[in-house]
């Protein structure tokens, strides 16, 4: 675990506080700049892939970070740019919930094209959809459906969040979801009761091989 910067106790209070702010800000900006320097725009179009392939892709991001509005992560199994401010794009590591879903569903940024595109983990792309647009079923590849009909790698979406079903458990309304949840949560799989929550509805990426 990364340690916070140390400020020596013998400094006067005001100077110590100022030093802490400046030092911490410098660490944050340096950390973000270092991470962003490793991002790219690498992708390739692919033939239809299976839900299993998409689930494996999504699982590769488990333990990685979360970044509001983001879409770039590596595979070192921890947040390489932690403690970014909530609901602010600061160039840190990770996708947010909708960016993570977009990449995991192999979607294209061209909304009229329902084909499949492999996005490298370090490709910094979010896609055109926020949670409200996913909830509406926007995009050539996406449709809404009843929650009772959802299966693994379908999405459960509210106005504020989208997660993908990793393992469906319709009998008890508690699915194992894979999702980019929040800055302090990161990206992981959790048991969730979204299926029984009226704020959530079902959405599906179509065309799986």
TAMO-V886144 format. One line per field, one symbol per residue. ss: DSSP state (~ for helix, > for strand, _ for the rest). phi: phi as a letter, one per 40 degrees, with the letter a starting at -180 (. if undefined). Layout:
# TAMO-V886144
ss->???
phi->???
This chain:
# TAMO-V886144
ss->____________~~~~~~~~~~~~~~~~~~~~~~~~___>__>>>>____~~~~~~~~~______>____>>_____________________>>_~~~~~~~~___________>>>>___>_______~~~~~______>>>>_~~~_____>>>____>>>>>>_______>>>>>>>>___>>>>>>>_~~~____>>>>>____
phi->.cccccbccccddcccccccccccccccccdccccccccabcaacbcdbccccccccccccdgccbbdgcababbbgaccbcgcccfbcbgcchcccccccdcccfcbccccbccbbcbddcccbbgcbcccccccgcgccbbcacdcccbcgcbbbbcbabbbccbcaccbfbccbbaccacccgbabbcbbddccccbbcabccgdc
